[in-house]
Amino acid sequence: MTAVKDYLDERHDKLDFYTKAITNAHGQNHPEVFDVRQQYIKLCLDARDSKNLDENFEKLRQTTHDYAIPNDVCPVFEATYHMLEKADTINTGV
């Protein structure tokens, strides 16, 4: 748990900014990014409270189709999904 919390803490400012940015830039064509934003906020709160994050990451995998990057998105969108996927990997220990 500590490793994923540390990872999220270290990237909090960037992920917070990025998850907001992709809703503005891609929300019209990719409405799932609004759910990604909300799920990221909940993930951070749960990590802060030392809760089990398995369910959080399961929802993110479902919403993002296992962090699949659409063909028509910017590098910020891609980086957001990569960082969330890395946090998921740390959480699962894979």
Sine and cosine of phi, psi and omega as CSV:
sin_phi,cos_phi,sin_psi,cos_psi,sin_omega,cos_omega
0.00,0.00,-0.67,0.74,-0.06,-1.00
-0.88,0.48,-0.63,0.77,-0.04,-1.00
-0.89,0.45,-0.70,0.71,-0.01,-1.00
-0.94,0.34,-0.60,0.80,0.05,-1.00
-0.89,0.45,-0.70,0.71,0.03,-1.00
-0.88,0.48,-0.69,0.72,0.01,-1.00
-0.86,0.51,-0.73,0.68,0.00,-1.00
-0.91,0.40,-0.65,0.76,0.03,-1.00
-0.88,0.48,-0.69,0.73,-0.02,-1.00
-0.90,0.43,-0.47,0.88,-0.06,-1.00
-0.94,-0.35,0.20,0.98,-0.11,-0.99
-0.84,0.55,-0.77,0.63,-0.06,-1.00
-0.87,0.49,-0.70,0.72,-0.01,-1.00
-0.92,0.40,-0.75,0.66,-0.01,-1.00
-0.91,0.41,-0.60,0.80,0.04,-1.00
-0.88,0.47,-0.74,0.68,0.02,-1.00
-0.90,0.44,-0.73,0.69,-0.05,-1.00
-0.90,0.44,-0.69,0.72,-0.02,-1.00
-0.91,0.42,-0.53,0.85,0.11,-0.99
-0.94,0.34,-0.71,0.70,-0.07,-1.00
-0.87,0.49,-0.66,0.75,-0.04,-1.00
-0.95,0.32,-0.41,0.91,0.09,-1.00
-0.92,0.38,-0.64,0.77,0.01,-1.00
-0.94,0.34,-0.69,0.73,-0.10,-1.00
-0.98,0.17,-0.55,0.83,-0.16,-0.99
-0.82,-0.57,-0.02,1.00,-0.07,-1.00
-0.84,0.55,-0.57,0.82,-0.01,-1.00
-0.91,0.41,-0.68,0.73,-0.03,-1.00
-1.00,-0.05,-0.34,0.94,-0.04,-1.00
-0.70,-0.71,0.96,0.28,-0.09,-1.00
-0.88,0.48,-0.27,0.96,0.03,-1.00
-0.90,0.44,-0.34,0.94,-0.01,-1.00
-0.92,0.40,-0.39,0.92,0.09,-1.00
-0.92,0.38,-0.63,0.78,0.07,-1.00
-0.93,0.36,-0.63,0.78,0.04,-1.00
-0.86,0.51,-0.69,0.72,0.02,-1.00
-0.86,0.51,-0.76,0.65,-0.02,-1.00
-0.90,0.43,-0.64,0.76,0.01,-1.00
-0.92,0.39,-0.57,0.82,0.05,-1.00
-0.90,0.43,-0.69,0.72,0.01,-1.00
-0.87,0.50,-0.72,0.69,0.01,-1.00
-0.90,0.43,-0.65,0.76,0.04,-1.00
-0.84,0.55,-0.72,0.69,0.00,-1.00
-0.89,0.45,-0.69,0.72,0.01,-1.00
-0.89,0.45,-0.70,0.71,0.00,-1.00
-0.92,0.40,-0.62,0.79,0.05,-1.00
-0.90,0.44,-0.66,0.75,0.01,-1.00
-0.88,0.47,-0.60,0.80,-0.01,-1.00
-1.00,0.03,0.17,0.99,0.03,-1.00
0.85,0.53,0.58,0.81,0.06,-1.00
-0.99,0.11,0.32,-0.95,0.10,-0.99
-0.92,0.38,0.75,-0.66,-0.11,-0.99
-0.97,-0.23,0.09,1.00,-0.04,-1.00
-0.84,0.55,-0.70,0.71,-0.02,-1.00
-0.92,0.40,-0.62,0.79,0.04,-1.00
-0.86,0.52,-0.74,0.67,-0.04,-1.00
-0.95,0.32,-0.53,0.85,0.08,-1.00
-0.87,0.49,-0.70,0.72,0.03,-1.00
-0.90,0.43,-0.66,0.75,0.03,-1.00
-0.89,0.45,-0.66,0.75,0.04,-1.00
-0.88,0.47,-0.66,0.75,0.02,-1.00
-0.91,0.42,-0.74,0.68,-0.05,-1.00
-0.90,0.44,-0.64,0.77,-0.07,-1.00
-1.00,-0.07,0.04,1.00,-0.08,-1.00
0.82,0.57,0.81,0.59,-0.03,-1.00
0.87,0.50,0.68,0.73,0.09,-1.00
0.89,0.45,0.53,0.85,0.04,-1.00
-0.93,0.36,0.73,-0.68,-0.02,-1.00
-1.00,-0.07,0.89,-0.46,0.07,-1.00
-0.90,0.44,0.37,-0.93,-0.06,-1.00
-0.96,0.28,-0.34,0.94,-0.15,-0.99
-0.94,-0.33,0.57,0.82,-0.06,-1.00
-0.88,-0.47,0.26,-0.97,-0.04,-1.00
-1.00,0.06,0.19,-0.98,0.03,-1.00
-0.87,0.50,-0.49,0.87,0.02,-1.00
-0.91,0.41,-0.66,0.75,0.05,-1.00
-0.87,0.50,-0.75,0.67,-0.01,-1.00
-0.87,0.49,-0.71,0.71,0.00,-1.00
-0.89,0.45,-0.62,0.79,0.02,-1.00
-0.87,0.50,-0.77,0.64,-0.01,-1.00
-0.90,0.43,-0.62,0.79,0.02,-1.00
-0.90,0.44,-0.68,0.73,0.01,-1.00
-0.92,0.40,-0.66,0.76,0.03,-1.00
-0.91,0.41,-0.64,0.77,0.03,-1.00
-0.90,0.43,-0.63,0.77,0.03,-1.00
-0.89,0.45,-0.67,0.74,0.05,-1.00
-0.88,0.48,-0.65,0.76,0.04,-1.00
-0.88,0.48,-0.71,0.71,0.00,-1.00
-0.88,0.47,-0.67,0.74,0.04,-1.00
-0.89,0.45,-0.67,0.74,-0.02,-1.00
-0.88,0.47,-0.68,0.74,-0.05,-1.00
-0.99,0.11,-0.24,0.97,0.01,-1.00
0.97,0.26,0.35,0.94,-0.01,-1.00
-1.00,0.01,0.00,0.00,0.00,0.00
